[in-house]
Amino acid sequence: MNMDSQGKGKPVPLLRSFAYAIEGIRTSVIAERNMRIHLLISFLVVGVSFFFSITKVEWLFVIIAIGGMMALELINSAIERVVDLVTEEYHSLAKQAKDLAAGAVFIYAIFSVIIGIIVFLPYIQALFL
């Protein structure tokens, strides 16, 4: 059950819950360079997807890659902020937590690129043949 941000234990109305989520996304786009990069690339990929009229199944892979990338970047940013909140001094476990979260984003980014190559390479090759 979602509780209010004041920690008073009262349930948060559904619309307010959505507003908090949208504010988190907005904060990420404003404050996180990597999220802006992912967003730009996502717009380019969607544009290329329309240009090539990819299949429904290909759209599913593209949407999963984009959505997963955005979600993981949000989680990574949240972990970084929590670690920074807990300690301002260097701690090897804090570094490991941040590095592990960044590693998860990096792995997903690699797999997203592989998905992009598998989906778009045949269309690109067809342009030149």
N, C-alpha and C positions, 0 to 999 in steps of 0.2 A: 504494500500500500504506500503510495506517495504521501509524504508528510510535508508540511510547509517548511520554507527555508529558515524559519525562526526556531525550528526544533521543538515546537509546542505540541506536536503529535496530532494536530488536527489534519484530517484528510484534505488534500488539495483538489479543488474542482478540476475536472478534466480539461476545460479550456485554459485554465491558468497553467496547468501542467504542460500543455502544448506551447504556451507562451514562453515558459522557462526553457523548453527545448529549442525553440526558435531563437531565443536570446543567446543560448550557448552556441548555436551555429553562427549567428551574427558576430558574436565575440571572436570566434575562431577565424572567420573570414577577415575581420579587421586586424586582429592581433597576430595571426600566424601566417608567415610568408609561405610556408609549405602548403597550407590550405588554399591560399590564393593560386599557387602554381597548379595544384590538383584541380581546382575549379576551372582555371583557364584551359588546361588540357582536356578536361571533361567536356567543355563546350566545343572544343575543336573536334573531339572524337564524335560527339553527337552530330555535328555538322557533316563530318565525313561519312558517318553512318547514313544520314539522309541522302547525301550526294550519291553514294553507291547503292542505295536502296537495299540494304542488307536484309537477310531473311529474319523471320520472327525468332528463330532459335539463336541466330547471331546476336540479335537485339538483347535476348535474355543474358547472354554471356557478357555483352558490353555493359548492360545495366548492373549486373551483379558486380562486375569489376569496378565500375564507378562508385556504386553505393558502398561496397565494402571498403574501398580506398578512403572515402569520406568518413565513414564510421570509424575506421581504425585511426585516422588522423585525429579525430575528435577524442578518442580514448587516449591516444598518445599525449595530446595536449593536456588532458585532465590529469593523467599520471604525473606529468612534469610539474603541474601546478601544485598538486598535493605534496609531492616530494619537496618542492620549494617552500611550501607552507610549514612542513614539519621541521626542516632544518635549513639554516642559512649557511652553515659551515660545511666544508667538504666531508663527505662520508662515502666510503667505497660502496656500501649497499645502496645509497641514494643514486650514485652514478650507475650502478648496475641496473637499478629499476628503470632509470631513464633510457639507458642503452638497450635494455631488453624491449621496451615499448617501441623505441625507434627501429629496432631490428624487425619487429613484427610488421611495421609499416613498410620497411624496405623489402622484406620478402613478398608482401602482397603487391607492392609496386612492380617487382620483377615478374610475378605471375600475371599481373595485369598487362604488362608489355608483351609477354608471350601470347596472351589471349588476343591482344591487338594484332600481333604479327599473323597469328593463325587466321583471324577473321579477315583482315584487310589486305594481306599480301596477294591473295589470288585476284582481288579486284584491281589492285595497283598493277600487277603483271598484265592483266587483261587490257589495261589502257595502252600498254606499249607493244602489244602483240597484234 
